[in-house]
Amino acid sequence: MNHRSTKYIVQIFLCLVLFLALSPDTQAQRMRPSKPMKPSNTEGYVSAGIQVNAMNYTGDIPAGPNYTRPGIGAFISRKISPKLHIQLGAAWGRLEADDAGTAPSNDTYARNLHFRNDLKEISLLAQWDVIGSYGKHFRRKGVSPYLYAGIALFHHNPQAKIPTAEGDAWVNLQPLGTEGQGRPGYAQMYSNIQIAVPVGFGFKFKLDQRWDMGIETGVRFTFFDYLDDVSGDYPDMADLGNPLAVAMSNRSLEPAAALSGELRDLDAIAARFGATENYTGFDGRTYRTVPSFRRGQSTRGNVNSKDMYFVTGVRLSYIINVGLKCPQFRW
């Protein structure tokens, strides 16, 4: 997804926010059901709150439960019918994974990649209460299961640590083009702004007349494969034209895992793949790698899959405005 496409995505997202934020009252004036299915005195309200999250991801780098990372968010929602709420939210969270956590017999152990990615997300969600809540706000259900879905716009920035022998710094991976992105003969440079489709479910618990607590979990489906900066084939290292890009692209021969600092079993890698391979690039330089970890011989990631991330959170909300008109839709 290039920068021009990202511009259009942002514009569409903002239009959806404005349309859905303004549409309930307009629809309320136009819709006059002849036979209301439920009592017509349902009260709408606005609530706001915060949420503490646990973040996980699935993609090209293994990420088990031990790579769960924190997140936090805030939201404001408007009840527009007995079962439907529209929510606008903002959140921050971190994703992380490391090949070094796999067994030395796995190809991913030899690959030796890792990443962290701090996501900043804006989302617009429709929340559907399974059990409708009619009447005044203080008569809402004590326990209410719900489903949600919507659209999200997020900024991401995958990073990795430089080799341990060179220091302990984190570097941004996207500008390096670790798979040759942006260079002739390779894929386009991916954008740091992307869209996702959130889908999930949760439970709300009424604490008192205005306070609610909830727990929810869901997945964000994305449309690209670079949350971890890994997707396609190994590039020709001579094409990268940058020693740091070379070092971050092919890490198969590093003696220690950069994220944990643990020594790697290079003997097990040699037993599986063979002795270190040297080749000379068109730039006249000699490059070293695990055999077959080269362009045209081995894949660095799975270009046919898309990355996803998961958000599980506990939320606390407060009803800040009551007595609003709640349109009566026929379901």
KAURFEN-V944599 format. One record per run of one state. SS is the DSSP state (H for helix, E for strand, C for the rest). FROM is the first residue (numbers start at 0). TO is the last residue. If there is no record, write none. Layout:
BEGIN
SS_FROM_TO / SS_FROM_TO
END
This chain:
BEGIN
C_0_1 / H_2_29 / C_30_41 / E_42_57 / C_58_63 / H_64_66 / C_67_67 / E_68_78 / C_79_82 / E_83_97 / H_98_100 / C_101_105 / H_106_110 / C_111_112 / E_113_128 / C_129_135 / H_136_138 / C_139_141 / E_142_154 / C_155_156 / E_157_160 / C_161_162 / H_163_165 / C_166_168 / E_169_171 / C_172_172 / H_173_175 / C_176_191 / E_192_205 / C_206_209 / E_210_221 / C_222_231 / E_232_232 / C_233_235 / H_236_239 / C_240_241 / H_242_248 / C_249_254 / E_255_255 / C_256_261 / E_262_262 / C_263_264 / H_265_272 / C_273_275 / E_276_279 / C_280_284 / E_285_288 / C_289_297 / E_298_298 / C_299_306 / E_307_324 / C_325_330
END
